[in-house]
Amino acid sequence: MNSGDDEAARHSKLMTDELVKSLGKKRQHDLAVLDFSKAFDRVPHKRLLSKLHHYGIKGQTLN
């Protein structure tokens, strides 16, 4: 697992913990889950990197 996966797992656990606590208090819940994990599989990577660089996103940020 890489650090991005670790971070996603940590956030997922925190969200789940908060949801369980809130359910115990019989509160209303609305939840929208978006999965972008495959969204960038269809994007030409060189083109994406070029656009990110244009907007100042470069170097360590992309790792």
ABEGO torsion letter per residue (X at the ends): XBAAAAAAAAAAAAAAAAAAAAAAAGBBBBBBBBBAAAAAAABBAAAAAAAAAAAGBBEAAAX
